[in-house]
Amino acid sequence: MGPEWVAILALVALFVVGTVLPINMGALAYVAAWLVGLYSLHLTEKEILAGVSGDLILTLIGVTYLFAIAKNNGTVDLIVASAVRAVGGRVALIPWVMFAVTALLTAIGAASPAACAIIGPIALGFAARYKINPLMMGMFVVHGAQGGGFSPISIYGTITNSVMEDAKLPSSELTVFLSSLVVNLVMATILFIVFGGRKLMNQRVDPNSPNDSADLTEELHHGGATVTARGTGASAPTGTLARGVRRDQLLTLIAFVGVAVVALAFDKNIGFVAITAAVLLAILSPTEHKDAVKQVAWPTVLLVAGVSTYAAILTESGAPQFVGKWAAGLGAAVIGALVLCYVGGVVSAFASSTALLPVIIPIAVPLIGHGGISAGLFVAALAIASTIVDVSPFSTNGALMLANRPDTIAEPVYYKQILTYSVIVVVAGPLLVWAALVLPGW
């Protein structure tokens, strides 16, 4: 049995065990990476560990550390209240604002993980405060990042268009961008309908309410009459001021702006920038923030570190290229295209979408050249199938949503919710994208 098959079977085994038993999948992935790396690929232990994504781990630690400080001093709650005023207290608009802002950030060139790291914790703060389904809110942020992620000036868009140009494929910048935007808008709409969005349309928040408990105003229609009922939302974190801004909150707001500017405008690592801001805030108030580091999402860090290490082993084994070339060699080009969409989706759920795109698009060239498939639509399908799965808790964006979960939901419960949703997306997403984009152009 070749190393590619060993790596694939080990991946299936760790996924099954990690789903059935309450064992952190990151720990299982480390074991699988060690055994497959040593005995199938004959790598040294240093070579096995070289695959861990230090960038991703630092991003998770830095962002969750910074937002733990912001949560403790009430700054996150202050941001939430300000944004509610901006939408006139309409709770149903909040998820869409998060989607739009994240999409805008990635569309103008922000890295998808950076945009999710900045917007995700704020969005999930809204979810906790106003009883919005946290899975819906978190996935709105991720789909927003992917929706704007293929604009001609974005990172994904630049990579995809450059690979198409190198492969002598016709330029299809707008096709790829608009296809991704529409698909992710559709996914967000489905989430909104399934997870209580219609109920949110009847809820209002008084933007000027002095109460930290965030009174919700719900309009109940009975026979044409409108009755107003009030309920109490989730309580605010300790230390929140309803009116005015304390010095520590002002400094935290300045830190947020500084992180966004330095990471996005100057293209610096979001993890380094966030942890630097967190350390500066901790130095200014050491007693208040001495326990903030304990709130870093360490189980998520283990999960992502282990899985990213195994993803590198999977790539080293040649498994993605093996399956991709097999798909390209199938007699029916359109079936090969479907298989490639699944290869992109499954691999990207565990590995970097940015690293995968330059690999999988060239594999598709023979299908485009000899199979009569539209280049623009096929590349769009591959790009979307390879990035829509970033909702996975093993990818950077999904992991960020898991790491910043609201206190109102237990970590194992939220993890299972994200995992279940990502499995549905991995199973159904590539098929639906293929049917919508590849088949019509065949």
C-alpha positions in Angstrom: 0.0 0.0 0.0 1.4 3.4 -1.0 1.9 6.2 1.5 -0.9 8.2 -0.1 -3.4 5.5 0.8 -2.0 5.1 4.3 -2.4 8.8 4.8 -6.0 8.8 3.5 -7.0 5.8 5.7 -5.4 7.4 8.7 -7.3 10.6 8.1 -10.6 8.7 7.9 -9.7 6.8 11.1 -8.8 9.9 13.2 -12.0 11.6 12.0 -14.2 8.7 13.0 -12.6 8.2 16.4 -12.6 11.9 17.1 -16.3 12.1 16.2 -17.4 9.0 18.1 -15.3 9.4 21.3 -14.8 12.6 23.4 -11.1 12.9 22.5 -9.6 16.1 21.2 -9.1 15.5 17.4 -5.9 17.5 17.5 -4.3 15.0 19.9 -5.4 12.2 17.6 -4.0 14.0 14.6 -0.6 14.3 16.3 -0.6 10.6 16.9 -1.6 9.9 13.3 1.0 12.4 12.0 3.8 10.8 14.0 2.9 7.2 13.0 2.3 7.9 9.3 5.3 10.2 9.1 7.7 7.8 10.7 6.7 4.5 9.3 5.1 5.3 6.0 6.9 8.4 4.8 10.1 7.7 6.7 10.4 11.3 8.0 12.3 12.4 11.0 10.3 13.8 14.0 11.6 17.3 13.3 10.3 17.0 9.7 6.9 15.9 11.0 6.7 18.9 13.4 7.8 21.3 10.7 4.3 21.0 9.2 2.6 22.8 12.1 1.2 26.2 11.2 2.9 28.5 13.6 1.1 31.4 12.0 -2.3 29.9 12.6 -1.5 29.0 16.2 -0.2 32.5 17.0 -3.3 34.0 15.4 -5.6 31.9 17.7 -3.6 32.8 20.8 -3.2 36.5 20.0 -6.7 37.2 19.0 -8.4 35.3 21.8 -6.0 36.8 24.4 -6.8 40.3 23.1 -10.6 39.8 23.1 -10.4 38.2 26.6 -9.1 41.5 27.8 -11.7 43.4 25.9 -14.4 41.2 27.3 -13.2 41.6 30.8 -13.2 45.4 30.8 -16.5 45.7 28.9 -15.1 47.0 25.6 -16.8 44.3 23.5 -20.1 45.1 25.1 -19.5 48.8 24.3 -18.9 48.0 20.7 -22.0 45.9 20.6 -24.2 48.7 22.0 -22.7 51.2 19.5 -23.4 48.9 16.5 -27.0 48.3 17.7 -27.5 52.1 17.6 -26.1 52.2 14.1 -28.8 49.7 12.8 -31.6 51.4 14.7 -32.0 48.5 17.1 -33.0 46.1 14.4 -31.6 42.8 15.6 -32.2 41.0 12.3 -29.8 43.3 10.5 -26.9 42.6 12.8 -25.8 39.3 11.1 -26.0 40.9 7.7 -23.9 43.8 8.8 -21.3 41.4 10.0 -21.4 39.5 6.7 -21.1 42.8 4.7 -18.2 44.2 6.8 -16.2 41.0 6.6 -16.8 40.6 2.9 -15.7 44.2 2.4 -12.5 43.6 4.3 -11.5 40.6 2.2 -12.7 42.2 -1.0 -10.3 45.1 -0.6 -7.3 42.8 0.2 -7.5 41.6 3.8 -6.5 38.0 4.4 -9.6 35.9 5.2 -8.3 34.8 8.6 -7.4 38.4 9.5 -10.9 39.6 8.6 -12.5 36.8 10.6 -10.1 37.4 13.5 -11.2 41.1 13.7 -15.0 40.7 13.1 -15.7 37.2 14.6 -15.3 38.0 18.3 -17.4 41.1 17.9 -20.1 39.3 16.0 -20.2 36.5 18.6 -20.5 39.1 21.3 -23.7 40.3 19.6 -24.9 36.7 19.5 -24.5 36.3 23.3 -26.0 39.7 24.1 -29.1 39.5 21.9 -29.7 35.7 21.9 -28.8 35.3 18.2 -27.9 31.7 17.3 -24.1 31.7 17.7 -23.6 29.1 14.9 -25.5 31.3 12.5 -23.5 34.4 13.5 -20.2 32.7 13.4 -20.9 31.2 10.0 -22.1 34.6 8.7 -18.7 36.0 9.3 -16.9 33.1 7.6 -19.2 33.1 4.6 -18.8 36.9 4.4 -15.1 36.5 4.3 -15.3 33.9 1.5 -18.0 35.9 -0.3 -15.6 38.9 -0.8 -12.5 36.8 -1.0 -12.3 36.4 -4.8 -12.4 40.1 -5.8 -9.7 40.9 -8.4 -7.7 42.7 -5.7 -8.1 40.2 -3.0 -5.6 37.5 -1.9 -7.6 34.5 -3.2 -8.6 36.4 -6.3 -5.0 37.4 -7.1 -3.8 33.8 -6.6 -6.6 32.3 -8.7 -6.2 34.7 -11.5 -2.4 34.4 -11.6 -2.6 30.6 -11.7 -5.2 30.8 -14.6 -2.9 33.2 -16.5 0.1 30.9 -16.0 -1.9 27.9 -17.2 -2.9 29.9 -20.3 -6.6 29.9 -19.4 -8.9 32.7 -20.4 -9.3 35.4 -17.8 -12.5 35.2 -15.7 -12.0 37.5 -12.8 -15.6 38.7 -12.4 -17.0 35.2 -13.0 -15.0 33.8 -10.1 -15.7 36.7 -7.8 -19.4 37.0 -8.4 -19.9 33.2 -8.3 -18.3 33.1 -4.9 -20.2 36.1 -3.6 -23.6 34.6 -4.8 -22.9 31.2 -3.4 -21.9 32.5 0.0 -24.9 34.8 0.1 -27.1 31.8 -0.6 -25.5 29.9 2.2 -26.0 32.9 4.6 -29.7 33.1 3.6 -30.2 29.4 4.3 -28.6 29.8 7.7 -30.7 32.9 8.4 -33.9 31.0 7.7 -33.0 27.8 9.4 -31.5 29.2 12.6 -34.2 31.7 13.6 -33.5 34.7 11.4 -37.2 35.2 10.7 -37.9 35.4 14.4 -35.2 38.1 14.8 -37.1 40.3 12.3 -39.8 40.8 15.0 -37.2 41.9 17.6 -36.1 45.4 18.3 -33.6 46.8 20.8 -33.9 50.2 22.3 -30.5 51.7 21.1 -30.7 54.3 23.9 -31.6 51.9 26.7 -29.4 52.5 29.8 -29.9 48.9 30.9 -26.9 46.6 30.4 -29.5 43.7 30.2 -30.5 44.9 26.8 -34.3 45.0 26.7 -35.7 43.4 23.6 -38.8 44.7 22.0 -40.8 42.0 20.2 -43.8 42.9 18.1 -46.5 40.2 18.3 -49.2 40.5 15.8 -52.6 39.2 16.8 -55.5 39.7 14.3 -54.0 42.9 12.9 -53.2 44.4 16.3 -49.7 44.9 17.5 -48.8 44.0 21.1 -45.4 45.0 22.5 -43.7 42.6 24.8 -40.4 43.0 26.6 -37.9 40.3 27.5 -34.5 40.4 29.1 -31.4 39.5 27.0 -28.1 38.1 28.2 -26.4 40.1 30.9 -23.5 42.2 30.1 -19.9 41.3 31.1 -18.8 42.6 34.4 -17.5 46.2 34.3 -19.6 47.4 31.4 -20.7 51.1 31.5 -23.9 51.9 29.7 -23.0 55.5 29.2 -19.5 57.0 28.7 -16.2 55.2 28.1 -13.7 54.4 30.7 -10.0 55.0 30.2 -9.2 51.2 29.9 -12.0 50.8 27.3 -10.8 53.8 25.3 -7.3 52.2 25.2 -8.7 48.9 24.2 -10.7 50.6 21.3 -7.5 52.3 20.2 -5.8 48.9 20.3 -8.5 47.4 18.1 -8.1 50.1 15.5 -4.3 49.8 15.7 -4.5 46.0 15.2 -6.8 46.5 12.1 -4.6 49.2 10.6 -1.3 47.5 11.1 -2.5 44.0 10.0 -4.5 45.2 7.0 -2.9 48.3 5.8 0.7 47.3 6.5 0.2 43.6 5.8 1.6 42.4 9.2 0.8 39.1 10.8 -2.5 39.4 12.7 -1.2 37.1 15.4 1.9 39.1 16.2 -0.1 42.4 16.1 -2.9 41.1 18.3 -0.7 39.6 21.0 1.4 42.7 21.1 -1.7 44.8 21.7 -2.9 42.4 24.4 0.5 42.5 26.2 0.5 46.4 26.1 -3.0 46.5 27.6 -1.9 43.9 30.2 1.1 46.0 31.1 -1.1 49.1 31.6 -3.5 47.2 33.9 -1.6 44.1 35.1 -3.9 43.3 38.1 -7.1 43.5 36.2 -5.9 41.3 33.3 -3.7 38.8 35.1 -6.1 35.9 34.4 -6.9 36.9 30.8 -4.4 34.4 29.4 -6.3 31.6 31.0 -9.2 32.5 28.7 -7.2 31.7 25.6 -8.9 28.9 23.7 -6.3 26.2 24.5 -8.4 23.2 23.4 -8.9 24.9 20.1 -5.2 25.6 19.8 -4.5 21.9 20.4 -7.2 20.9 17.8 -5.8 23.2 15.1 -2.1 22.5 15.9 -2.6 18.7 15.6 -4.8 18.8 12.5 -2.6 21.3 10.6 0.4 19.0 11.4 -1.4 16.1 9.9 -2.6 18.1 6.9 1.1 18.7 6.1 1.7 14.9 6.3 -1.3 14.3 4.0 0.2 16.7 1.5 3.7 15.2 1.9 2.2 11.8 1.1 1.0 13.1 -2.3 -2.6 12.1 -1.5 -4.3 15.3 -3.0 -2.2 15.0 -6.2 -2.9 11.3 -6.4 -6.6 11.7 -6.2 -6.6 14.8 -8.5 -4.6 13.0 -11.3 -6.9 10.0 -11.0 -9.9 12.3 -11.4 -8.4 14.1 -14.4 -7.8 10.7 -16.0 -11.4 9.6 -15.8 -13.2 9.0 -19.1 -16.0 11.5 -18.4 -14.5 15.0 -17.9 -17.6 16.2 -16.1 -17.3 13.4 -13.5 -13.6 14.2 -13.1 -14.6 17.8 -12.4 -16.9 16.7 -9.7 -14.2 14.6 -8.1 -11.8 17.5 -8.2 -14.3 19.7 -6.5 -14.5 17.1 -3.7 -10.8 16.9 -3.5 -10.6 20.6 -3.1 -13.3 20.7 -0.5 -12.1 17.8 1.7 -8.4 18.8 1.7 -9.1 22.4 2.3 -11.3 21.6 5.3 -8.1 20.4 7.0 -5.5 22.5 5.3 -4.8 26.0 3.9 -7.1 27.1 1.1 -4.4 29.6 0.0 -1.9 26.8 -0.4 -4.3 24.5 -2.1 -5.6 26.8 -4.9 -2.2 26.9 -6.8 -2.1 23.1 -6.7 -5.5 22.1 -7.7 -6.2 24.5 -10.5 -3.3 23.3 -12.7 -4.5 19.7 -12.2 -7.8 20.7 -13.8 -6.2 22.1 -17.0 -6.5 18.8 -18.9 -10.2 18.6 -18.2 -10.7 22.2 -19.4 -8.6 21.6 -22.5 -10.0 18.3 -23.7 -13.3 17.9 -21.8 -15.3 20.8 -23.2 -15.7 22.4 -19.8 -15.9 26.2 -19.4 -12.6 27.4 -17.9 -14.1 30.3 -15.9 -17.0 28.3 -14.4 -14.9 25.3 -13.6 -12.2 27.3 -11.9 -15.0 29.2 -10.0 -16.4 25.9 -8.9 -13.0 24.6 -7.8 -12.3 27.9 -6.0 -15.6 27.9 -4.1 -15.5 24.2 -3.3 -12.0 24.7 -1.8 -12.9 27.8 0.3 -16.6 27.4 1.3 -15.4 24.6 3.7 -13.4 27.1 5.7 -16.3 26.9 8.1 -14.6 23.7 9.4 -13.3 23.9 13.0 -10.0 22.6 11.6 -9.5 25.6 9.2 -8.3 29.0 10.4 -11.7 30.7 10.0 -13.8 28.0 11.6 -11.2 27.6 14.4 -11.5 31.4 15.2 -15.2 31.1 15.5 -14.8 28.1 17.8 -12.1 29.9 19.9 -14.3 33.0 20.4 -17.5 31.1 21.3 -20.0 33.0 23.5 -20.1 32.0 27.2 -23.8 31.1 26.7 -22.9 27.9 24.9 -20.6 25.1 26.1 -17.4 24.5 24.1 -18.2 20.8 23.3 -21.7 21.7 22.1 -20.5 24.6 19.9 -17.7 22.4 18.5 -20.2 19.7 17.6 -22.5 22.3 15.9 -19.7 23.7 13.8 -18.4 20.2 13.0 -21.9 19.1 11.9 -22.4 22.1 9.8 -18.9 21.8 8.2 -19.6 18.1 7.4 -22.8 19.1 5.7 -21.0 21.8 3.7 -18.1 19.4 2.7 -20.6 16.7 1.6 -23.2 18.8 -0.2 -21.2 22.0 -1.1 -18.9 20.6 -3.9 -21.9 18.7 -5.5 -24.1 21.8 -5.5 -21.4 24.1 -6.8 -20.5 21.6 -9.5 -24.2 21.3 -10.5 -24.7 25.0 -10.5 -21.5 26.1 -12.3 -19.9 23.1 -14.2 -22.9 21.3 -15.6 -24.5 24.4 -17.3 -21.2 25.2 -19.1 -20.4 21.7 -20.2 
